[in-house]
């Protein structure tokens, strides 16, 4: 028997009514953990899960790059209610912290720019920049580079040895942050320094040396500026690396030691006279030491020519003979 059309429509209507009466399944939102922001605003999707097409809506201003700010639980509830986010505040929650991500630029990266500006204003070209203060790092928004930092002003002292500058640093908002920097302009010279610890008695080799720039005003008159004056010498005490070497630090290697038997020599126009002697002091080639003639018991000053041989500098040839 065919079903009655009126009964069929009644059954469909009842089914639709029952379906509409059932609750719609909605996924509850959760508060996100370890919230880190890159841009200048905080979006709904930065705070909560399950925000759907509302994810990009900006709801808060982000802190400065590298900084953080707190958001209270009450403010989170207000935001969730306003934008109809299904979020239940946990009883334990009091506030959350938002961190703004950042990049870093070394202030030393600006040194060459400052130096070029100083040279253009009359500073010595053989100079280096030494920045003052503790601003070693400049914090900038994610993705910002050195090119995004603008130099608003640069002032050089009359003596061309100090400068001050005002930088405009990206802040992550529409208005940059001003940063004051200052520094010293130092004339430098390249000098040889030890690249390893050299001990007394070791003969200095060219491979023991390296060149470095050093402030000229901190070099004394005794500073050794030529590597040729160091090679072949030795040090009087354990040497420090990266420190200027002075004539007081070095000495010629001992060619004759105190108590050594030596050959004394005296030159004249017609002849060269020699005699045996005894060194009374240590000395290197080119040094002047005191030498004793054992036969005459006479002491003379003599220049070391080579190991075991000295030349009398002054005095009669009698210094070679016996009494």
C-alpha positions as CSV (number, residue, x, y, z in Angstrom):
1,X,0.0,0.0,0.0
2,X,1.4,3.4,-1.0
3,X,2.3,5.8,1.8
4,X,0.2,8.9,2.3
5,X,1.9,12.1,1.1
6,X,0.7,14.1,4.0
7,X,2.2,11.7,6.5
8,X,5.6,11.8,4.7
9,X,5.8,15.6,4.8
10,X,4.9,15.5,8.5
11,X,7.8,13.1,9.2
12,X,10.3,15.3,7.3
13,X,9.2,18.4,9.2
14,X,9.6,16.6,12.5
15,X,13.1,15.4,11.6
16,X,14.2,19.0,10.6
17,X,12.8,20.4,13.8
18,X,14.7,17.8,15.9
19,X,17.9,18.5,14.1
20,X,17.6,22.3,14.7
21,X,16.9,21.7,18.3
22,X,20.2,19.8,18.8
23,X,23.3,21.9,20.0
24,X,25.9,22.8,17.4
25,X,29.3,21.4,18.2
26,X,31.8,24.3,18.6
27,X,35.5,23.8,19.5
28,X,36.5,25.9,22.5
29,X,39.5,28.2,22.1
30,X,42.6,27.9,24.2
31,X,45.1,30.6,25.2
32,X,48.4,30.1,23.4
33,X,51.6,29.5,25.3
34,X,54.9,31.4,25.0
35,X,53.4,34.2,23.0
36,X,56.0,35.9,20.8
37,X,55.2,38.8,18.5
38,X,57.1,40.1,15.5
39,X,54.9,43.0,14.3
40,X,53.8,46.2,16.0
41,X,50.3,44.8,16.9
42,X,49.0,41.7,18.6
43,X,46.3,39.9,16.7
44,X,43.5,37.7,18.0
45,X,45.2,34.7,16.5
46,X,48.4,35.6,18.5
47,X,46.5,35.1,21.7
48,X,43.9,32.3,21.1
49,X,43.5,29.1,19.1
50,X,40.3,28.5,17.0
51,X,39.8,32.1,16.0
52,X,39.0,31.2,12.4
53,X,38.7,34.2,10.0
54,X,39.1,36.6,12.9
55,X,42.7,35.5,13.4
56,X,44.3,38.7,11.9
57,X,42.2,41.2,13.8
58,X,44.6,43.5,15.8
59,X,43.5,43.7,19.4
60,X,46.5,45.1,21.3
61,X,49.6,47.2,20.6
62,X,52.8,45.1,20.8
63,X,55.7,46.2,23.1
64,X,59.0,47.6,21.7
65,X,61.3,45.1,20.0
66,X,63.1,43.0,22.6
67,X,60.7,44.1,25.3
68,X,57.7,42.4,26.9
69,X,54.4,43.5,28.4
70,X,51.7,42.0,30.6
71,X,48.1,41.4,29.7
72,X,45.7,40.8,32.6
73,X,43.2,37.9,32.6
74,X,40.4,40.5,32.7
75,X,41.7,42.1,29.5
76,X,41.8,38.7,27.9
77,X,38.2,38.0,28.9
78,X,37.1,41.4,27.5
79,X,38.8,40.6,24.2
80,X,37.3,37.1,24.0
81,X,33.8,38.4,24.7
82,X,34.1,41.3,22.3
83,X,35.1,39.1,19.4
84,X,32.8,36.1,20.4
85,X,35.7,33.7,21.1
86,X,34.6,30.6,23.1
87,X,37.2,30.9,25.8
88,X,36.8,30.1,29.5
89,X,39.3,31.8,31.8
90,X,41.1,29.3,34.1
91,X,40.7,30.2,37.8
92,X,44.5,30.3,38.3
93,X,45.2,32.8,35.5
94,X,46.1,36.3,36.6
95,X,48.0,37.6,33.6
96,X,50.2,36.6,30.7
97,X,53.4,38.0,29.2
98,X,53.8,39.0,25.6
99,X,57.4,39.1,24.2
100,X,58.3,41.2,21.1
101,X,60.9,39.5,19.0
102,X,63.9,41.5,17.8
103,X,67.1,41.5,15.9
104,X,70.4,43.0,17.0
105,X,73.0,45.2,15.3
106,X,76.5,45.7,16.7
107,X,77.3,49.4,17.2
108,X,80.9,48.6,16.1
109,X,79.4,48.0,12.6
110,X,78.9,51.8,12.4
111,X,82.6,52.6,13.2
112,X,83.7,52.7,9.5
113,X,80.8,55.1,8.7
114,X,81.7,57.3,11.6
115,X,85.4,57.2,10.6
116,X,84.7,58.2,7.1
117,X,82.5,61.1,8.2
118,X,85.3,62.2,10.6
119,X,88.0,62.1,7.9
120,X,85.7,64.1,5.6
121,X,85.6,66.7,8.4
122,X,89.4,66.8,8.8
123,X,90.3,63.9,11.1
124,X,93.6,62.1,10.6
125,X,93.1,59.3,8.0
126,X,95.4,57.0,10.0
127,X,92.8,56.8,12.8
128,X,90.4,54.4,14.3
129,X,87.1,54.9,16.1
130,X,86.6,53.8,19.7
131,X,83.0,54.0,20.9
132,X,82.3,55.1,24.4
133,X,79.5,53.9,26.8
134,X,77.8,50.6,27.0
135,X,75.7,50.6,23.8
136,X,77.4,47.6,22.3
137,X,74.2,46.4,20.6
138,X,71.3,48.2,19.0
139,X,67.9,46.3,19.3
140,X,65.8,46.6,16.1
141,X,62.6,45.0,14.8
142,X,62.8,41.6,13.2
143,X,64.2,42.0,9.6
144,X,65.7,45.5,10.1
145,X,69.3,46.0,9.0
146,X,72.1,48.5,9.3
147,X,70.7,50.4,6.3
148,X,67.5,51.1,8.3
149,X,69.5,53.1,10.9
150,X,69.8,56.8,9.9
151,X,72.4,59.3,11.2
152,X,70.5,62.4,12.1
153,X,73.5,64.4,13.2
154,X,77.3,64.0,13.5
155,X,79.5,66.5,15.4
156,X,83.3,66.5,15.6
157,X,85.3,68.5,18.2
158,X,87.7,71.2,17.1
159,X,90.7,68.9,17.9
160,X,89.2,66.2,15.6
161,X,89.6,63.6,18.4
162,X,86.0,63.1,19.6
163,X,82.6,62.9,18.1
164,X,79.0,62.7,19.0
165,X,76.1,61.3,16.8
166,X,72.4,61.0,17.0
167,X,70.9,57.9,15.3
168,X,67.4,57.3,14.3
169,X,66.7,53.6,15.0
170,X,63.6,51.7,13.8
171,X,61.3,51.2,16.7
172,X,58.7,48.8,15.2
173,X,56.2,51.7,15.1
174,X,55.9,54.7,12.8
175,X,58.2,56.8,14.9
176,X,61.9,55.9,15.1
177,X,63.8,56.1,18.4
178,X,66.7,58.5,18.8
179,X,69.9,57.0,20.1
180,X,72.9,59.1,21.2
181,X,76.4,57.7,20.6
182,X,79.9,59.2,21.2
183,X,83.4,58.1,20.6
184,X,87.1,58.8,20.4
185,X,89.1,59.2,17.2
186,X,92.6,57.8,17.8
187,X,95.5,58.1,15.5
188,X,97.0,54.6,15.2
189,X,100.3,53.0,13.9
190,X,101.0,49.5,12.9
191,X,103.5,47.9,15.1
192,X,105.1,44.4,15.5
193,X,103.9,42.4,18.5
194,X,104.5,38.9,19.7
195,X,101.9,36.3,18.6
196,X,103.0,33.8,21.3
197,X,104.8,33.8,24.6
198,X,108.5,34.1,24.0
199,X,110.8,33.1,26.9
200,X,114.2,34.5,27.8
201,X,116.9,32.8,25.9
202,X,114.7,32.2,22.8
203,X,115.9,33.9,19.7
204,X,113.1,35.9,18.1
205,X,112.0,34.8,14.7
206,X,109.9,36.6,12.1
207,X,107.2,34.0,12.6
208,X,106.9,35.0,16.3
209,X,105.6,38.4,15.2
210,X,102.4,39.8,13.9
211,X,101.3,43.4,13.0
212,X,98.6,45.2,14.9
213,X,97.2,48.8,15.0
214,X,97.9,50.6,18.3
215,X,97.0,54.2,19.4
216,X,100.0,56.4,18.5
217,X,99.8,58.5,21.6
218,X,100.2,55.5,23.8
219,X,103.5,54.5,22.1
220,X,106.7,55.6,24.0
221,X,109.9,56.6,22.4
222,X,111.3,53.2,23.2
223,X,108.7,51.3,21.2
224,X,110.2,49.1,18.5
225,X,108.4,49.9,15.2
226,X,110.5,47.7,12.9
227,X,110.4,43.9,12.9
228,X,114.0,43.9,11.6
229,X,115.1,45.3,15.0
230,X,113.5,42.3,16.8
231,X,114.5,39.3,14.7
232,X,117.6,37.7,16.1
233,X,117.2,39.3,19.5
234,X,115.9,37.7,22.7
235,X,113.7,39.0,25.6
236,X,114.8,39.8,29.1
237,X,111.6,38.5,30.6
238,X,108.7,36.4,29.5
239,X,107.0,38.4,26.7
240,X,103.3,39.3,26.5
241,X,101.4,39.0,23.3
242,X,99.5,42.0,21.7
243,X,101.6,44.5,23.7
244,X,104.1,47.0,22.3
245,X,107.7,45.8,22.5
246,X,110.2,48.3,23.7
247,X,114.0,48.4,23.6
248,X,114.0,47.7,27.3
249,X,112.3,44.3,26.7
250,X,114.9,42.9,24.3
251,X,118.6,42.1,24.4
252,X,121.0,40.5,21.9
253,X,121.5,36.7,22.5
254,X,124.4,35.9,24.8
255,X,127.4,35.3,22.6
256,X,129.9,35.5,25.5
257,X,129.0,34.5,29.0
258,X,130.6,35.8,32.2
259,X,133.8,33.8,32.9
260,X,134.2,32.7,29.2
261,X,137.7,32.7,27.7
262,X,137.9,35.1,24.8
263,X,140.4,36.3,22.3
264,X,141.1,40.0,22.6
265,X,142.0,41.9,19.5
266,X,143.5,45.4,18.9
267,X,143.6,46.8,15.4
268,X,146.4,49.2,14.2
269,X,147.3,50.6,10.8
270,X,150.0,48.0,10.3
271,X,148.9,45.0,12.3
272,X,146.3,43.2,14.4
273,X,147.4,42.1,17.9
274,X,145.6,39.4,19.8
275,X,145.8,38.0,23.3
276,X,143.8,35.8,25.6
277,X,141.3,37.3,28.0
278,X,138.4,36.5,30.4
279,X,134.9,37.9,30.1
280,X,133.7,39.6,33.2
281,X,130.1,40.1,31.9
282,X,127.5,38.5,29.7
283,X,127.0,40.1,26.3
284,X,125.6,39.6,22.8
285,X,127.2,40.5,19.5
286,X,127.7,44.3,19.3
287,X,127.5,44.7,23.1
288,X,130.4,46.2,25.1
289,X,131.6,44.2,28.1
290,X,134.5,44.3,30.5
291,X,137.3,41.9,29.8
292,X,140.3,40.9,32.0
293,X,143.8,40.3,30.7
294,X,145.0,37.5,33.0
295,X,148.7,38.3,32.4
296,X,148.6,42.0,33.0
297,X,145.6,41.9,35.3
298,X,144.3,44.9,33.4
299,X,140.6,45.4,32.7
300,X,139.5,46.9,29.4
301,X,136.2,47.6,27.6
302,X,135.7,45.5,24.5
303,X,133.1,45.1,21.9
304,X,131.9,41.5,21.1
305,X,132.6,40.7,17.5
306,X,131.4,37.1,17.5
307,X,131.3,34.2,20.0
308,X,134.6,34.0,21.7
309,X,136.1,37.2,20.2
310,X,136.2,40.8,21.3
311,X,137.8,44.0,20.0
312,X,139.3,46.5,22.5
313,X,137.7,49.8,21.9
314,X,140.2,52.2,23.6
315,X,143.4,52.1,25.5
316,X,147.0,51.3,24.7
317,X,148.1,48.0,23.2
318,X,149.8,47.4,26.5
319,X,146.5,45.9,27.5
320,X,147.5,42.9,25.6
321,X,150.9,42.5,27.1
322,X,152.2,41.4,30.5
323,X,153.7,43.6,33.1
